[in-house]
Amino acid sequence: MKDLYTAHVKVTGGRDGAAVSSDGHLAIKLGFPKELGGGGDSSNPEQLFVAGYAACFASTLKALAGARSVGPGPITIDAAGVLSVRDDGTYIVSRVTLTVHAPELGAAGPELVTEAKRFCAYSNATRGNVETSVVLV
């Protein structure tokens, strides 16, 4: 394996804190969602996780389409992640659903989505641990 990039982020205060990247491009207030007793007025780790997953998947899909000379056109992904608590009290993002809108992929779409599942870094990181559903609409 060859390392390509290392992301550095400093989080202060946990879920009721802030996250700042070493390059300063990410600076975000964190908070609990209303469903977990928070004010719901800040971003939370689950949102950041599914945003990263969706962005990575869209970029992977775009690159694969380009390699096949298929103009991907606009790609939009609606992402949802479910935070669950296991019977032993530990937490997990148990399910992720990516709903992919990429009409210009045409007939190549299903095969490209399948291939993107294999190449996407987040898909590889979660495989076998998080139930993931990718739906092309």
C-alpha positions as CSV (number, residue, x, y, z in Angstrom):
1,M,0.0,0.0,0.0
2,K,1.2,3.5,-0.9
3,D,0.1,6.5,1.3
4,L,-1.1,9.4,-0.8
5,Y,-2.4,12.0,1.6
6,T,-2.8,12.5,5.4
7,A,-5.6,14.7,6.6
8,H,-5.1,16.5,9.9
9,V,-8.0,17.9,11.9
10,K,-8.0,19.1,15.5
11,V,-11.3,18.6,17.4
12,T,-11.8,20.4,20.7
13,G,-14.7,19.6,23.0
14,G,-16.0,16.5,21.2
15,R,-19.6,16.7,20.0
16,D,-20.1,20.0,21.7
17,G,-17.0,21.6,20.3
18,A,-15.3,22.5,17.0
19,A,-13.2,20.9,14.3
20,V,-10.5,22.8,12.5
21,S,-8.2,21.4,9.7
22,S,-4.5,22.1,9.8
23,D,-4.8,24.0,6.5
24,G,-7.7,26.1,7.9
25,H,-10.1,25.2,5.1
26,L,-12.4,23.3,7.5
27,A,-13.6,25.2,10.6
28,I,-16.9,24.0,11.9
29,K,-18.9,24.1,15.1
30,L,-20.0,20.7,16.3
31,G,-23.1,19.8,18.3
32,F,-25.6,17.1,19.2
33,P,-28.6,16.7,16.9
34,K,-32.0,17.2,18.4
35,E,-32.6,13.5,18.3
36,L,-29.8,13.0,20.8
37,G,-30.8,15.8,23.1
38,G,-28.9,18.7,21.5
39,G,-30.0,22.0,20.0
40,G,-29.7,20.8,16.5
41,D,-28.0,24.1,15.6
42,S,-24.6,22.7,14.6
43,S,-23.1,20.0,12.3
44,N,-22.4,16.6,13.9
45,P,-19.9,13.8,13.2
46,E,-22.5,11.7,11.4
47,Q,-23.3,14.5,8.9
48,L,-19.6,14.9,8.3
49,F,-19.1,11.2,7.8
50,V,-21.9,10.8,5.2
51,A,-20.8,14.1,3.4
52,G,-17.3,12.7,3.1
53,Y,-18.6,9.4,1.9
54,A,-20.9,11.0,-0.7
55,A,-18.2,13.3,-2.0
56,C,-15.7,10.5,-2.3
57,F,-18.2,8.3,-4.1
58,A,-19.2,11.0,-6.5
59,S,-15.6,11.8,-7.3
60,T,-14.8,8.1,-7.9
61,L,-17.8,7.7,-10.1
62,K,-16.8,10.8,-12.1
63,A,-13.2,9.5,-12.6
64,L,-14.4,6.1,-13.7
65,A,-16.9,7.5,-16.1
66,G,-14.2,9.8,-17.6
67,A,-11.8,6.8,-18.0
68,R,-14.5,5.2,-20.1
69,S,-15.1,8.4,-22.1
70,V,-18.6,8.6,-20.6
71,G,-19.5,12.2,-19.9
72,P,-20.8,11.9,-16.3
73,G,-22.6,15.3,-16.4
74,P,-23.8,16.5,-13.0
75,I,-23.7,13.9,-10.2
76,T,-25.7,14.5,-7.1
77,I,-25.8,12.2,-4.1
78,D,-28.3,12.3,-1.3
79,A,-26.6,10.6,1.6
80,A,-28.1,9.2,4.8
81,G,-26.3,7.7,7.8
82,V,-27.9,6.0,10.7
83,L,-26.3,6.1,14.2
84,S,-27.2,3.1,16.2
85,V,-26.4,1.7,19.7
86,R,-25.6,-2.0,20.0
87,D,-26.9,-4.3,22.7
88,D,-23.6,-3.9,24.5
89,G,-23.9,-0.1,24.6
90,T,-21.4,0.7,21.9
91,Y,-22.2,3.0,19.1
92,I,-21.9,2.5,15.3
93,V,-22.9,4.2,12.1
94,S,-24.8,1.0,11.2
95,R,-26.2,2.0,7.8
96,V,-25.4,4.3,5.0
97,T,-27.6,4.9,1.9
98,L,-26.3,6.8,-1.1
99,T,-28.9,7.8,-3.6
100,V,-27.1,8.7,-6.8
101,H,-28.6,11.0,-9.4
102,A,-26.5,10.9,-12.5
103,P,-28.8,10.8,-15.5
104,E,-26.1,11.4,-18.1
105,L,-24.4,8.1,-17.2
106,G,-27.2,6.4,-19.2
107,A,-26.9,2.7,-19.7
108,A,-23.3,2.7,-18.3
109,G,-24.6,3.9,-14.9
110,P,-25.3,0.6,-13.1
111,E,-21.9,-0.9,-14.1
112,L,-20.1,2.3,-13.1
113,V,-21.8,2.4,-9.7
114,T,-20.8,-1.2,-9.1
115,E,-17.2,-0.3,-10.0
116,A,-17.2,2.8,-7.9
117,K,-18.2,0.7,-4.8
118,R,-14.9,-1.2,-5.4
119,F,-12.7,1.9,-5.8
120,C,-14.2,4.5,-3.4
121,A,-12.0,4.9,-0.3
122,Y,-15.0,5.1,2.0
123,S,-16.6,2.0,0.5
124,N,-13.4,0.2,1.2
125,A,-13.1,1.5,4.7
126,T,-16.7,0.5,5.7
127,R,-17.0,-2.8,3.8
128,G,-17.9,-5.6,6.2
129,N,-18.7,-3.2,9.1
130,V,-21.4,-0.8,7.8
131,E,-24.4,-1.9,5.8
132,T,-24.2,0.3,2.7
133,S,-26.8,0.7,0.0
134,V,-26.1,2.6,-3.2
135,V,-29.1,3.3,-5.3
136,L,-28.9,4.8,-8.8
137,V,-32.0,6.8,-9.8
